[in-house]
Amino acid sequence: MYSSFISRSNVYIGAATLAAHASYIREGFRIRDMLFFTELFLNWNSDFEGPSEPFQATQISRYLDKLVVDGFARRGGRGRIQLFRLTRLGLLELVGRLADVQSPLPIEQTLFRIYFLKGYSPWLERLVKDGQSLVPPALAIELAALLDVETVVEHEIRRVERSLLRVEKRISDAQETSALVKNRLNAGVPFEEVVNEVERRFPYELNSMKPLGELILSIEVDQRPWELQSGNLLRVSTLWEPQRIILKEVLRQLRAIRSDCRQG
């Protein structure tokens, strides 16, 4: 449960940790401060309905414990009140997690990440420098690279472009497959030969795991032609064409954000 919640919300929780640290930088922040900022950032995701507070508090407590163990935060406070402060190493780590483009994210998290880095880069830089006018050159270079939001946007544009090409290929293959099967069957070509031709000309992505011929044979006999004709067209209209429309709009928005980054 813990790892699932954290992994699904890691971008928001990382940003909430930074926000809580900055807001209570002198005395240290409490778990409930983290809770507020986590809820605030998650609330900006319109699809999020949120776990109950006791559950979420438990997960955040464990998350902070892990930061302490890893040297990314220090624990203080008196009695039952625990206070936390991020170390410089922890600040760099959390900024790095926000800027990490290697793992694809849902679009709402991607947009939040871009917003947070774009809006708060000067603030994050001040946090890491901790009031020092001079910092080691290596740190300054690393920090500048992490806060380069245009790189994050550019990487996401490339990823969406690849996804768009993939879905467009699926659409064209499905449409061509449907037309081919219809024409061959109308011409009296045996169904098995048609399947072999489809497999040869339009191999699907999981063909190495289960060849198309084997997949078709596992389907009820009267369903087989439907899968290759009407089923393909239905997948286009209900799955892949809507995906194409969404990806095109996401790409348009990301390119607009990139243009804004370059101008400002």
PyMOL commands that set and color helices and strands:
alter all, ss='L'
color gray80, all
select helices_A, chain A and resi 2-23+31-43+53-69+88-99+107-129+137-146+149-186+191-201+212-217+221-228+230-263
alter helices_A, ss='H'
color red, helices_A
select strands_A, chain A and resi 73-76+83-86
alter strands_A, ss='S'
color yellow, strands_A
deselect
rebuild
show_as cartoon
